[in-house]
């Protein structure tokens, strides 16, 4: 499937291992890893950054193999999920950065075009999250 706002097809990808068992090379128990994940979530770290930390610092390639479910499902089960969807927050941050750039560089037409693309992506994702009930129906992204 092609990309939304570019010409790439995105066909190349590495294969994930088929096994669904806990890896044998872990230096920590499953309980210790669960505590690391919950502590990071309580500090307000996003789930994607928790996964990167597990991969880079604790030698865990897939949190799903260790926890038995995805990282988001694990956090939701333990009541530590984020109050706002991470992907939506990232797009709003990107739009705010482009608006800040445009406030200084008013004639940057390429940035204005990219802001339009980001806003389109943002509203499409917002429509999805409103339909799923992750965001209140009356929520509107900030215009700053």
The first five atom37 places (N, CA, C, CB, O) and aatype in JSON, in Angstrom:
{
  "aatype": [20, 20, 20, 20, 20, 20, 20, 20, 20, 20, 20, 20, 20, 20, 20, 20, 20, 20, 20, 20, 20, 20, 20, 20, 20, 20, 20, 20, 20, 20, 20, 20, 20, 20, 20, 20, 20, 20, 20, 20, 20, 20, 20, 20, 20, 20, 20, 20, 20, 20, 20, 20, 20, 20, 20, 20, 20, 20, 20, 20, 20, 20, 20, 20, 20, 20, 20, 20, 20, 20, 20, 20, 20, 20, 20, 20, 20, 20, 20, 20, 20, 20, 20, 20, 20, 20, 20, 20, 20, 20, 20, 20, 20, 20, 20, 20, 20, 20, 20, 20, 20, 20, 20, 20, 20, 20, 20, 20, 20, 20, 20, 20, 20, 20, 20, 20, 20, 20, 20, 20, 20, 20, 20, 20, 20, 20, 20, 20, 20, 20, 20, 20, 20, 20, 20, 20, 20, 20, 20, 20, 20, 20, 20, 20],
  "atom_mask": [
    [1, 1, 1, 1, 1],
    [1, 1, 1, 1, 1],
    [1, 1, 1, 1, 1],
    [1, 1, 1, 1, 1],
    [1, 1, 1, 1, 1],
    [1, 1, 1, 1, 1],
    [1, 1, 1, 1, 1],
    [1, 1, 1, 1, 1],
    [1, 1, 1, 1, 1],
    [1, 1, 1, 1, 1],
    [1, 1, 1, 1, 1],
    [1, 1, 1, 1, 1],
    [1, 1, 1, 1, 1],
    [1, 1, 1, 1, 1],
    [1, 1, 1, 1, 1],
    [1, 1, 1, 1, 1],
    [1, 1, 1, 1, 1],
    [1, 1, 1, 1, 1],
    [1, 1, 1, 1, 1],
    [1, 1, 1, 1, 1],
    [1, 1, 1, 1, 1],
    [1, 1, 1, 1, 1],
    [1, 1, 1, 1, 1],
    [1, 1, 1, 1, 1],
    [1, 1, 1, 1, 1],
    [1, 1, 1, 1, 1],
    [1, 1, 1, 1, 1],
    [1, 1, 1, 1, 1],
    [1, 1, 1, 1, 1],
    [1, 1, 1, 1, 1],
    [1, 1, 1, 1, 1],
    [1, 1, 1, 1, 1],
    [1, 1, 1, 1, 1],
    [1, 1, 1, 1, 1],
    [1, 1, 1, 1, 1],
    [1, 1, 1, 1, 1],
    [1, 1, 1, 1, 1],
    [1, 1, 1, 1, 1],
    [1, 1, 1, 1, 1],
    [1, 1, 1, 1, 1],
    [1, 1, 1, 1, 1],
    [1, 1, 1, 1, 1],
    [1, 1, 1, 1, 1],
    [1, 1, 1, 1, 1],
    [1, 1, 1, 1, 1],
    [1, 1, 1, 1, 1],
    [1, 1, 1, 1, 1],
    [1, 1, 1, 1, 1],
    [1, 1, 1, 1, 1],
    [1, 1, 1, 1, 1],
    [1, 1, 1, 1, 1],
    [1, 1, 1, 1, 1],
    [1, 1, 1, 1, 1],
    [1, 1, 1, 1, 1],
    [1, 1, 1, 1, 1],
    [1, 1, 1, 1, 1],
    [1, 1, 1, 1, 1],
    [1, 1, 1, 1, 1],
    [1, 1, 1, 1, 1],
    [1, 1, 1, 1, 1],
    [1, 1, 1, 1, 1],
    [1, 1, 1, 1, 1],
    [1, 1, 1, 1, 1],
    [1, 1, 1, 1, 1],
    [1, 1, 1, 1, 1],
    [1, 1, 1, 1, 1],
    [1, 1, 1, 1, 1],
    [1, 1, 1, 1, 1],
    [1, 1, 1, 1, 1],
    [1, 1, 1, 1, 1],
    [1, 1, 1, 1, 1],
    [1, 1, 1, 1, 1],
    [1, 1, 1, 1, 1],
    [1, 1, 1, 1, 1],
    [1, 1, 1, 1, 1],
    [1, 1, 1, 1, 1],
    [1, 1, 1, 1, 1],
    [1, 1, 1, 1, 1],
    [1, 1, 1, 1, 1],
    [1, 1, 1, 1, 1],
    [1, 1, 1, 1, 1],
    [1, 1, 1, 1, 1],
    [1, 1, 1, 1, 1],
    [1, 1, 1, 1, 1],
    [1, 1, 1, 1, 1],
    [1, 1, 1, 1, 1],
    [1, 1, 1, 1, 1],
    [1, 1, 1, 1, 1],
    [1, 1, 1, 1, 1],
    [1, 1, 1, 1, 1],
    [1, 1, 1, 1, 1],
    [1, 1, 1, 1, 1],
    [1, 1, 1, 1, 1],
    [1, 1, 1, 1, 1],
    [1, 1, 1, 1, 1],
    [1, 1, 1, 1, 1],
    [1, 1, 1, 1, 1],
    [1, 1, 1, 1, 1],
    [1, 1, 1, 1, 1],
    [1, 1, 1, 1, 1],
    [1, 1, 1, 1, 1],
    [1, 1, 1, 1, 1],
    [1, 1, 1, 1, 1],
    [1, 1, 1, 1, 1],
    [1, 1, 1, 1, 1],
    [1, 1, 1, 1, 1],
    [1, 1, 1, 1, 1],
    [1, 1, 1, 1, 1],
    [1, 1, 1, 1, 1],
    [1, 1, 1, 1, 1],
    [1, 1, 1, 1, 1],
    [1, 1, 1, 1, 1],
    [1, 1, 1, 1, 1],
    [1, 1, 1, 1, 1],
    [1, 1, 1, 1, 1],
    [1, 1, 1, 1, 1],
    [1, 1, 1, 1, 1],
    [1, 1, 1, 1, 1],
    [1, 1, 1, 1, 1],
    [1, 1, 1, 1, 1],
    [1, 1, 1, 1, 1],
    [1, 1, 1, 1, 1],
    [1, 1, 1, 1, 1],
    [1, 1, 1, 1, 1],
    [1, 1, 1, 1, 1],
    [1, 1, 1, 1, 1],
    [1, 1, 1, 1, 1],
    [1, 1, 1, 1, 1],
    [1, 1, 1, 1, 1],
    [1, 1, 1, 1, 1],
    [1, 1, 1, 1, 1],
    [1, 1, 1, 1, 1],
    [1, 1, 1, 1, 1],
    [1, 1, 1, 1, 1],
    [1, 1, 1, 1, 1],
    [1, 1, 1, 1, 1],
    [1, 1, 1, 1, 1],
    [1, 1, 1, 1, 1],
    [1, 1, 1, 1, 1],
    [1, 1, 1, 1, 1],
    [1, 1, 1, 1, 1],
    [1, 1, 1, 1, 1],
    [1, 1, 1, 1, 1],
    [1, 1, 1, 1, 1]
  ],
  "atom_positions": [
    [[0.84, -1.17, 0.0], [0.0, 0.0, 0.0], [0.89, 1.24, 0.0], [-0.96, 0.0, 1.22], [1.9, 1.29, 0.7]],
    [[0.52, 2.22, -0.77], [1.32, 3.42, -0.88], [1.16, 4.35, 0.31], [0.97, 4.15, -2.14], [0.23, 4.22, 1.1]],
    [[2.08, 5.29, 0.42], [2.04, 6.28, 1.49], [0.98, 7.33, 1.18], [3.43, 6.93, 1.67], [0.59, 7.52, 0.03]],
    [[0.54, 8.02, 2.22], [-0.54, 8.97, 2.07], [-0.09, 10.24, 1.34], [-1.11, 9.33, 3.42], [-0.75, 10.7, 0.41]],
    [[1.04, 10.81, 1.75], [1.47, 12.09, 1.2], [2.86, 12.02, 0.58], [1.44, 13.15, 2.27], [3.61, 12.99, 0.66]],
    [[3.22, 10.9, -0.02], [4.49, 10.77, -0.72], [4.36, 9.66, -1.75], [5.67, 10.49, 0.27], [3.29, 9.06, -1.89]],
    [[5.45, 9.39, -2.46], [5.39, 8.41, -3.54], [5.86, 7.03, -3.1], [6.22, 8.88, -4.69], [5.8, 6.09, -3.9]],
    [[6.33, 6.86, -1.87], [6.89, 5.58, -1.43], [5.84, 4.49, -1.34], [7.55, 5.75, -0.09], [4.67, 4.75, -1.08]],
    [[6.29, 3.27, -1.55], [5.4, 2.12, -1.45], [5.59, 1.38, -0.13], [5.65, 1.16, -2.62], [4.66, 0.72, 0.34]],
    [[6.77, 1.48, 0.48], [6.99, 0.87, 1.78], [6.93, -0.64, 1.77], [6.0, 1.38, 2.75], [6.31, -1.23, 2.65]],
    [[7.56, -1.3, 0.78], [7.46, -2.74, 0.66], [8.53, -3.48, 1.45], [7.53, -3.13, -0.78], [8.32, -4.63, 1.82]],
    [[9.66, -2.86, 1.7], [10.75, -3.56, 2.39], [10.52, -3.53, 3.89], [12.11, -2.92, 2.04], [10.17, -2.5, 4.46]],
    [[10.72, -4.68, 4.53], [10.56, -4.76, 5.98], [11.28, -5.99, 6.49], [9.05, -4.8, 6.38], [11.43, -6.98, 5.76]],
    [[11.73, -5.93, 7.73], [12.36, -7.11, 8.32], [11.27, -8.01, 8.89], [13.38, -6.7, 9.42], [10.21, -7.53, 9.29]],
    [[11.54, -9.28, 8.93], [10.56, -10.25, 9.41], [10.68, -10.39, 10.93], [10.76, -11.63, 8.73], [11.78, -10.49, 11.46]],
    [[9.55, -10.39, 11.61], [9.54, -10.64, 13.05], [9.62, -12.13, 13.29], [8.28, -10.03, 13.72], [9.1, -12.91, 12.49]],
    [[10.27, -12.56, 14.37], [10.34, -13.99, 14.64], [8.96, -14.59, 14.88], [11.23, -14.25, 15.84], [8.07, -13.93, 15.43]],
    [[8.78, -15.83, 14.46], [7.48, -16.48, 14.57], [7.2, -16.97, 15.98], [7.4, -17.64, 13.59], [6.03, -17.13, 16.35]],
    [[8.24, -17.21, 16.77], [8.05, -17.8, 18.09], [7.29, -16.85, 19.0], [9.39, -18.16, 18.72], [7.42, -15.63, 18.91]],
    [[6.5, -17.42, 19.88], [5.72, -16.62, 20.83], [6.09, -16.99, 22.26], [4.21, -16.82, 20.59], [5.32, -16.7, 23.19]],
    [[7.24, -17.61, 22.46], [7.68, -17.97, 23.8], [8.61, -16.9, 24.35], [8.39, -19.35, 23.79], [9.14, -16.08, 23.6]],
    [[8.79, -16.91, 25.65], [9.69, -15.95, 26.3], [11.12, -16.29, 25.91], [9.51, -15.96, 27.85], [11.51, -17.45, 26.02]],
    [[11.92, -15.32, 25.46], [13.3, -15.6, 25.08], [14.11, -16.14, 26.25], [13.96, -14.33, 24.53], [13.86, -15.78, 27.41]],
    [[15.06, -17.01, 25.96], [15.86, -17.63, 27.02], [17.04, -16.76, 27.44], [16.37, -18.99, 26.56], [17.63, -17.02, 28.49]],
    [[17.4, -15.76, 26.67], [18.58, -14.96, 26.97], [18.3, -13.8, 27.93], [19.16, -14.42, 25.69], [19.19, -12.98, 28.16]],
    [[17.1, -13.7, 28.47], [16.76, -12.59, 29.36], [17.55, -12.67, 30.66], [15.25, -12.57, 29.65], [17.68, -13.75, 31.25]],
    [[18.06, -11.54, 31.09], [18.78, -11.49, 32.36], [17.86, -11.18, 33.52], [19.88, -10.48, 32.29], [18.27, -11.28, 34.68]],
    [[16.62, -10.8, 33.23], [15.66, -10.43, 34.27], [14.45, -11.34, 34.17], [15.25, -8.94, 34.14], [14.18, -11.94, 33.12]],
    [[13.72, -11.44, 35.26], [12.49, -12.22, 35.24], [11.37, -11.39, 34.62], [12.11, -12.69, 36.67], [11.5, -10.18, 34.44]],
    [[10.28, -12.05, 34.3], [9.14, -11.36, 33.7], [8.57, -10.34, 34.69], [8.05, -12.38, 33.29], [8.14, -9.26, 34.27]],
    [[8.55, -10.67, 35.97], [8.04, -9.74, 36.98], [8.87, -8.47, 37.06], [8.02, -10.41, 38.34], [8.32, -7.38, 37.22]],
    [[10.2, -8.6, 36.96], [11.06, -7.41, 36.99], [10.81, -6.53, 35.77], [12.54, -7.83, 37.05], [10.8, -5.3, 35.88]],
    [[10.61, -7.16, 34.63], [10.35, -6.39, 33.41], [9.01, -5.67, 33.51], [10.37, -7.31, 32.17], [8.89, -4.52, 33.09]],
    [[8.01, -6.34, 34.08], [6.72, -5.69, 34.28], [6.86, -4.47, 35.19], [5.7, -6.68, 34.87], [6.24, -3.44, 34.94]],
    [[7.67, -4.58, 36.24], [7.89, -3.45, 37.14], [8.59, -2.3, 36.43], [8.71, -3.9, 38.36], [8.27, -1.14, 36.68]],
    [[9.55, -2.62, 35.54], [10.24, -1.58, 34.78], [9.25, -0.83, 33.89], [11.38, -2.19, 33.91], [9.27, 0.4, 33.81]],
    [[8.37, -1.59, 33.23], [7.39, -0.98, 32.33], [6.42, -0.1, 33.11], [6.61, -2.07, 31.55], [6.13, 1.03, 32.7]],
    [[5.91, -0.6, 34.23], [4.94, 0.18, 35.01], [5.58, 1.43, 35.62], [4.34, -0.69, 36.12], [4.94, 2.48, 35.7]],
    [[6.84, 1.31, 36.06], [7.52, 2.48, 36.63], [7.73, 3.55, 35.56], [8.88, 2.07, 37.24], [7.56, 4.74, 35.83]],
    [[8.08, 3.13, 34.35], [8.28, 4.09, 33.27], [6.96, 4.76, 32.89], [8.9, 3.4, 32.04], [6.93, 5.96, 32.61]],
    [[5.88, 3.99, 32.89], [4.57, 4.56, 32.55], [4.12, 5.56, 33.61], [3.52, 3.45, 32.39], [3.51, 6.58, 33.28]],
    [[4.42, 5.29, 34.87], [4.04, 6.22, 35.94], [4.83, 7.52, 35.86], [4.24, 5.57, 37.31], [4.37, 8.56, 36.33]],
    [[6.04, 7.47, 35.27], [6.83, 8.68, 35.08], [6.36, 9.48, 33.88], [8.3, 8.32, 34.92], [6.87, 10.57, 33.62]],
    [[5.37, 8.95, 33.13], [4.81, 9.68, 32.0], [5.51, 9.41, 30.69], [4.85, 11.12, 32.28], [5.33, 10.17, 29.74]],
    [[6.31, 8.36, 30.6], [7.01, 8.03, 29.37], [6.03, 7.35, 28.41], [8.24, 7.11, 29.65], [5.25, 6.49, 28.81]],
    [[6.08, 7.74, 27.15], [5.19, 7.19, 26.14], [5.49, 5.72, 25.89], [5.3, 7.99, 24.83], [6.64, 5.31, 26.05]],
    [[4.5, 4.91, 25.51], [4.73, 3.48, 25.27], [5.78, 3.18, 24.21], [3.44, 2.83, 24.87], [6.51, 2.2, 24.34]],
    [[5.88, 4.0, 23.17], [6.9, 3.75, 22.15], [8.3, 3.92, 22.73], [6.7, 4.68, 20.95], [9.21, 3.18, 22.36]],
    [[8.48, 4.89, 23.63], [9.78, 5.1, 24.26], [10.08, 4.0, 25.27], [9.84, 6.47, 24.93], [11.24, 3.63, 25.47]],
    [[9.04, 3.48, 25.91], [9.24, 2.34, 26.81], [9.74, 1.14, 26.02], [7.93, 1.99, 27.57], [10.65, 0.44, 26.45]],
    [[9.14, 0.91, 24.85], [9.58, -0.19, 24.0], [11.01, -0.02, 23.53], [8.67, -0.32, 22.8], [11.77, -0.99, 23.47]],
    [[11.4, 1.21, 23.19], [12.79, 1.47, 22.78], [13.75, 1.22, 23.93], [12.94, 2.91, 22.28], [14.83, 0.66, 23.73]],
    [[13.36, 1.62, 25.14], [14.21, 1.39, 26.3], [14.37, -0.1, 26.57], [13.63, 2.09, 27.54], [15.47, -0.56, 26.87]],
    [[13.27, -0.84, 26.46], [13.36, -2.29, 26.65], [14.29, -2.91, 25.61], [11.97, -2.93, 26.58], [15.07, -3.8, 25.93]],
    [[14.19, -2.45, 24.38], [15.02, -3.0, 23.32], [16.49, -2.65, 23.51], [14.55, -2.49, 21.97], [17.36, -3.51, 23.38]],
    [[16.78, -1.38, 23.81], [18.16, -0.92, 23.84], [18.88, -1.21, 25.15], [18.2, 0.55, 23.58], [20.06, -1.54, 25.14]],
    [[18.18, -1.1, 26.28], [18.84, -1.24, 27.58], [18.67, -2.6, 28.22], [18.33, -0.19, 28.51], [19.52, -3.04, 28.99]],
    [[17.57, -3.28, 27.91], [17.26, -4.52, 28.61], [17.24, -5.74, 27.7], [15.94, -4.4, 29.31], [16.84, -6.83, 28.13]],
    [[17.65, -5.59, 26.44], [17.79, -6.69, 25.47], [16.48, -7.43, 25.23], [18.84, -7.66, 25.95], [16.47, -8.66, 25.11]],
    [[15.37, -6.7, 25.17], [14.07, -7.31, 24.9], [13.6, -6.79, 23.55], [13.02, -6.98, 26.04], [13.21, -5.63, 23.42]],
    [[13.64, -7.64, 22.54], [13.28, -7.23, 21.19], [11.8, -6.97, 21.04], [13.72, -8.27, 20.21], [11.4, -6.05, 20.32]],
    [[10.98, -7.77, 21.7], [9.53, -7.63, 21.58], [8.92, -7.73, 22.97], [8.94, -8.7, 20.63], [9.01, -8.78, 23.62]],
    [[8.3, -6.67, 23.42], [7.66, -6.69, 24.74], [6.49, -7.64, 24.75], [7.2, -5.28, 25.14], [6.13, -8.18, 25.8]],
    [[5.88, -7.86, 23.59], [4.72, -8.73, 23.51], [5.08, -10.18, 23.85], [4.11, -8.67, 22.1], [4.27, -10.89, 24.45]],
    [[6.29, -10.61, 23.48], [6.71, -11.97, 23.8], [6.89, -12.16, 25.3], [8.01, -12.32, 23.08], [6.6, -13.23, 25.84]],
    [[7.37, -11.14, 25.97], [7.63, -11.24, 27.41], [6.36, -11.03, 28.23], [8.71, -10.23, 27.83], [6.1, -11.77, 29.17]],
    [[5.58, -10.01, 27.87], [4.41, -9.64, 28.66], [3.17, -10.47, 28.33], [4.1, -8.18, 28.46], [2.24, -10.54, 29.13]],
    [[3.16, -11.1, 27.18], [2.01, -11.9, 26.78], [0.94, -11.11, 26.05], [1.41, -12.54, 27.98], [-0.02, -11.7, 25.55]],
    [[1.08, -9.82, 25.99], [0.16, -8.96, 25.25], [0.95, -7.73, 24.83], [-1.11, -8.57, 26.11], [2.1, -7.55, 25.24]],
    [[0.34, -6.89, 24.02], [1.06, -5.7, 23.57], [1.28, -4.75, 24.75], [0.28, -4.98, 22.44], [0.64, -4.86, 25.79]],
    [[2.21, -3.83, 24.56], [2.55, -2.89, 25.63], [1.35, -2.04, 26.02], [3.71, -1.99, 25.19], [1.13, -1.8, 27.21]],
    [[0.58, -1.58, 25.03], [-0.61, -0.77, 25.34], [-1.65, -1.57, 26.11], [-1.22, -0.22, 24.05], [-2.25, -1.06, 27.05]],
    [[-1.87, -2.82, 25.7], [-2.84, -3.66, 26.41], [-2.37, -3.94, 27.83], [-3.05, -4.98, 25.65], [-3.19, -3.97, 28.76]],
    [[-1.07, -4.15, 28.01], [-0.53, -4.39, 29.34], [-0.74, -3.17, 30.24], [0.97, -4.74, 29.26], [-1.15, -3.31, 31.39]],
    [[-0.45, -1.98, 29.71], [-0.62, -0.75, 30.49], [-2.09, -0.51, 30.81], [-0.03, 0.46, 29.74], [-2.42, -0.05, 31.91]],
    [[-2.97, -0.8, 29.86], [-4.4, -0.62, 30.09], [-4.9, -1.59, 31.16], [-5.18, -0.83, 28.78], [-5.73, -1.23, 31.99]],
    [[-4.38, -2.82, 31.13], [-4.79, -3.83, 32.1], [-4.38, -3.43, 33.52], [-4.18, -5.19, 31.75], [-5.09, -3.74, 34.48]],
    [[-3.25, -2.74, 33.65], [-2.77, -2.32, 34.96], [-3.15, -0.88, 35.3], [-1.26, -2.47, 35.02], [-2.69, -0.34, 36.31]],
    [[-3.98, -0.25, 34.48], [-4.48, 1.09, 34.77], [-3.44, 2.18, 34.63], [-5.02, 1.12, 36.14], [-3.55, 3.21, 35.29]],
    [[-2.44, 1.97, 33.78], [-1.39, 2.97, 33.63], [-1.33, 3.52, 32.22], [-0.04, 2.36, 34.0], [-0.31, 4.08, 31.81]],
    [[-2.42, 3.38, 31.45], [-2.38, 3.86, 30.07], [-2.43, 5.38, 30.04], [-3.54, 3.26, 29.25], [-2.87, 6.02, 30.99]],
    [[-1.97, 5.93, 28.94], [-1.97, 7.38, 28.78], [-3.4, 7.89, 28.62], [-1.1, 7.79, 27.56], [-4.28, 7.16, 28.14]],
    [[-3.63, 9.11, 29.02], [-4.97, 9.68, 28.93], [-5.28, 10.15, 27.52], [-5.13, 10.83, 29.91], [-6.44, 10.38, 27.17]],
    [[-4.24, 10.31, 26.7], [-4.4, 10.83, 25.35], [-3.62, 9.94, 24.39], [-3.92, 12.31, 25.26], [-2.51, 9.53, 24.73]],
    [[-4.15, 9.63, 23.21], [-3.43, 8.77, 22.26], [-2.09, 9.38, 21.84], [-4.3, 8.5, 21.03], [-2.01, 10.57, 21.53]],
    [[-1.07, 8.55, 21.82], [0.28, 9.02, 21.54], [0.44, 9.54, 20.12], [1.28, 7.9, 21.79], [1.1, 10.55, 19.9]],
    [[-0.17, 8.86, 19.15], [-0.02, 9.27, 17.76], [-0.68, 10.62, 17.5], [-0.62, 8.22, 16.83], [-0.16, 11.43, 16.73]],
    [[-1.79, 10.87, 18.14], [-2.49, 12.14, 17.99], [-1.68, 13.28, 18.63], [-3.9, 12.06, 18.62], [-1.6, 14.37, 18.07]],
    [[-1.1, 13.02, 19.79], [-0.28, 14.03, 20.47], [0.94, 14.38, 19.63], [0.15, 13.53, 21.86], [1.34, 15.55, 19.58]],
    [[1.55, 13.38, 18.98], [2.73, 13.64, 18.16], [2.38, 14.5, 16.95], [3.36, 12.32, 17.7], [3.14, 15.39, 16.58]],
    [[1.24, 14.23, 16.33], [0.83, 15.04, 15.17], [0.5, 16.47, 15.58], [-0.37, 14.41, 14.48], [0.81, 17.42, 14.86]],
    [[-0.14, 16.64, 16.75], [-0.44, 18.0, 17.21], [0.85, 18.75, 17.52], [-1.35, 17.96, 18.46], [0.94, 19.95, 17.26]],
    [[1.84, 18.06, 18.08], [3.13, 18.69, 18.37], [3.83, 19.1, 17.07], [4.03, 17.73, 19.18], [4.41, 20.18, 16.98]],
    [[3.75, 18.23, 16.06], [4.38, 18.55, 14.77], [3.71, 19.76, 14.13], [4.3, 17.33, 13.82], [4.4, 20.63, 13.6]],
    [[2.38, 19.83, 14.18], [1.67, 20.97, 13.62], [2.03, 22.25, 14.37], [0.14, 20.74, 13.67], [2.17, 23.31, 13.76]],
    [[2.18, 22.16, 15.69], [2.55, 23.34, 16.48], [3.96, 23.81, 16.12], [2.47, 23.02, 17.99], [4.2, 25.02, 16.05]],
    [[4.88, 22.88, 15.88], [6.25, 23.25, 15.5], [6.26, 23.94, 14.13], [7.16, 22.01, 15.48], [6.99, 24.91, 13.93]],
    [[5.46, 23.44, 13.21], [5.42, 24.07, 11.88], [4.79, 25.45, 11.98], [4.61, 23.18, 10.88], [5.25, 26.39, 11.32]],
    [[3.74, 25.61, 12.81], [3.13, 26.93, 12.99], [4.12, 27.91, 13.61], [1.87, 26.82, 13.88], [4.16, 29.09, 13.23]],
    [[4.93, 27.44, 14.56], [5.95, 28.29, 15.17], [6.97, 28.72, 14.12], [6.65, 27.54, 16.33], [7.39, 29.87, 14.1]],
    [[7.37, 27.79, 13.26], [8.31, 28.11, 12.19], [7.69, 29.15, 11.24], [8.7, 26.84, 11.41], [8.37, 30.08, 10.8]],
    [[6.41, 28.97, 10.92], [5.75, 29.89, 10.0], [5.55, 31.28, 10.6], [4.42, 29.32, 9.57], [5.46, 32.26, 9.87]],
    [[5.47, 31.37, 11.92], [5.33, 32.69, 12.53], [6.6, 33.52, 12.34], [5.01, 32.55, 14.02], [6.54, 34.75, 12.32]],
    [[7.74, 32.84, 12.21], [9.01, 33.55, 11.98], [9.26, 33.71, 10.48], [10.18, 32.79, 12.64], [9.67, 34.78, 10.03]],
    [[9.02, 32.65, 9.71], [9.29, 32.63, 8.27], [7.96, 32.62, 7.52], [10.17, 31.39, 7.88], [7.47, 31.57, 7.12]],
    [[7.4, 33.8, 7.33], [6.05, 33.9, 6.79], [5.96, 33.51, 5.32], [5.55, 35.3, 6.96], [4.88, 33.12, 4.86]],
    [[7.05, 33.59, 4.57], [6.99, 33.29, 3.14], [7.42, 31.87, 2.8], [7.86, 34.26, 2.39], [7.6, 31.55, 1.63]],
    [[7.57, 31.04, 3.78], [7.97, 29.65, 3.54], [6.75, 28.86, 3.07], [8.59, 29.01, 4.84], [6.01, 28.29, 3.88]],
    [[6.56, 28.84, 1.76], [5.36, 28.21, 1.22], [5.41, 26.69, 1.34], [5.18, 28.59, -0.23], [4.36, 26.05, 1.46]],
    [[6.6, 26.11, 1.31], [6.69, 24.65, 1.46], [6.25, 24.23, 2.86], [8.14, 24.17, 1.19], [5.56, 23.22, 3.02]],
    [[6.64, 25.0, 3.87], [6.21, 24.68, 5.23], [4.69, 24.84, 5.37], [6.93, 25.58, 6.26], [4.04, 24.07, 6.08]],
    [[4.14, 25.85, 4.68], [2.69, 26.05, 4.73], [1.96, 24.86, 4.09], [2.3, 27.36, 4.01], [0.92, 24.42, 4.57]],
    [[2.53, 24.34, 3.0], [1.96, 23.17, 2.34], [2.06, 21.94, 3.25], [2.68, 22.9, 0.99], [1.1, 21.18, 3.36]],
    [[3.21, 21.76, 3.89], [3.39, 20.62, 4.8], [2.46, 20.72, 6.0], [4.86, 20.53, 5.28], [1.98, 19.7, 6.5]],
    [[2.21, 21.94, 6.47], [1.26, 22.13, 7.57], [-0.13, 21.68, 7.14], [1.24, 23.6, 8.02], [-0.87, 21.08, 7.93]],
    [[-0.49, 21.96, 5.91], [-1.78, 21.51, 5.39], [-1.86, 19.98, 5.38], [-2.02, 22.07, 3.97], [-2.89, 19.41, 5.74]],
    [[-0.77, 19.32, 4.98], [-0.75, 17.85, 4.96], [-0.84, 17.28, 6.38], [0.53, 17.34, 4.28], [-1.55, 16.31, 6.62]],
    [[-0.11, 17.89, 7.31], [-0.14, 17.42, 8.7], [-1.52, 17.63, 9.29], [0.93, 18.16, 9.56], [-2.02, 16.77, 10.02]],
    [[-2.15, 18.77, 8.99], [-3.51, 19.01, 9.48], [-4.5, 18.0, 8.92], [-3.96, 20.43, 9.13], [-5.4, 17.55, 9.62]],
    [[-4.33, 17.64, 7.65], [-5.21, 16.62, 7.05], [-5.05, 15.29, 7.78], [-4.9, 16.45, 5.55], [-6.04, 14.63, 8.1]],
    [[-3.8, 14.91, 8.02], [-3.53, 13.66, 8.74], [-4.08, 13.72, 10.16], [-2.02, 13.38, 8.77], [-4.63, 12.74, 10.66]],
    [[-3.93, 14.87, 10.79], [-4.4, 15.06, 12.16], [-5.91, 14.9, 12.25], [-3.98, 16.43, 12.69], [-6.41, 14.21, 13.14]],
    [[-6.65, 15.53, 11.34], [-8.11, 15.46, 11.4], [-8.62, 14.07, 11.04], [-8.72, 16.49, 10.47], [-9.64, 13.63, 11.57]],
    [[-7.92, 13.38, 10.14], [-8.31, 12.01, 9.82], [-8.13, 11.11, 11.04], [-7.49, 11.47, 8.63], [-9.0, 10.3, 11.36]],
    [[-7.0, 11.26, 11.73], [-6.72, 10.46, 12.92], [-7.67, 10.84, 14.05], [-5.27, 10.64, 13.37], [-8.1, 9.98, 14.82]],
    [[-8.0, 12.11, 14.17], [-8.93, 12.57, 15.2], [-10.32, 11.97, 14.98], [-9.0, 14.1, 15.21], [-10.99, 11.59, 15.93]],
    [[-10.74, 11.9, 13.73], [-12.03, 11.28, 13.41], [-12.04, 9.81, 13.84], [-12.32, 11.4, 11.89], [-13.04, 9.32, 14.36]],
    [[-10.92, 9.11, 13.62], [-10.81, 7.7, 14.02], [-10.91, 7.56, 15.54], [-9.49, 7.1, 13.51], [-11.66, 6.73, 16.04]],
    [[-10.14, 8.38, 16.27], [-10.12, 8.27, 17.73], [-11.45, 8.69, 18.35], [-8.99, 9.13, 18.31], [-11.84, 8.14, 19.39]],
    [[-12.15, 9.64, 17.74], [-13.48, 10.0, 18.25], [-14.45, 8.85, 18.05], [-14.0, 11.27, 17.54], [-15.29, 8.58, 18.91]],
    [[-14.35, 8.17, 16.91], [-15.24, 7.04, 16.64], [-14.95, 5.87, 17.59], [-15.1, 6.58, 15.19], [-15.87, 5.16, 17.99]],
    [[-13.69, 5.69, 17.95], [-13.31, 4.61, 18.87], [-13.61, 4.96, 20.33], [-11.83, 4.3, 18.72], [-13.66, 4.07, 21.18]],
    [[-13.8, 6.24, 20.62], [-14.08, 6.66, 21.98], [-12.83, 6.96, 22.79], [-14.87, 5.62, 22.67], [-12.91, 7.09, 24.01]],
    [[-11.67, 7.07, 22.13], [-10.42, 7.38, 22.84], [-10.32, 8.85, 23.18], [-9.23, 6.96, 22.0], [-9.57, 9.24, 24.08]],
    [[-11.07, 9.68, 22.47], [-11.04, 11.13, 22.64], [-12.5, 11.58, 22.74], [-10.28, 11.85, 21.45], [-13.35, 11.03, 22.05]],
    [[-12.81, 12.57, 23.57], [-14.2, 13.06, 23.65], [-14.68, 13.59, 22.29], [-14.31, 14.17, 24.71], [-13.89, 14.11, 21.5]],
    [[-15.96, 13.45, 22.04], [-16.54, 13.87, 20.76], [-16.41, 15.37, 20.53], [-18.01, 13.47, 20.69], [-16.39, 15.82, 19.38]],
    [[-16.32, 16.14, 21.6], [-16.25, 17.6, 21.47], [-14.82, 18.12, 21.39], [-16.96, 18.25, 22.64], [-14.62, 19.33, 21.31]],
    [[-13.82, 17.24, 21.4], [-12.42, 17.67, 21.39], [-12.06, 18.32, 20.07], [-11.49, 16.48, 21.67], [-12.42, 17.82, 19.0]],
    [[-11.35, 19.45, 20.15], [-10.82, 20.1, 18.96], [-9.34, 20.36, 19.2], [-11.58, 21.44, 18.63], [-8.97, 20.77, 20.3]],
    [[-8.48, 20.12, 18.2], [-7.05, 20.36, 18.41], [-6.77, 21.85, 18.59], [-6.23, 19.81, 17.22], [-7.46, 22.68, 18.01]],
    [[-5.77, 22.19, 19.4], [-5.45, 23.61, 19.62], [-4.93, 24.27, 18.35], [-4.42, 23.76, 20.76], [-4.32, 23.62, 17.51]],
    [[-5.18, 25.57, 18.23], [-4.77, 26.31, 17.03], [-3.5, 27.12, 17.24], [-5.88, 27.24, 16.61], [-3.21, 28.01, 16.44]],
    [[-2.72, 26.86, 18.29], [-1.52, 27.68, 18.55], [-0.35, 27.24, 17.78], [-1.18, 27.66, 19.97], [0.72, 27.84, 17.89]]
  ]
}
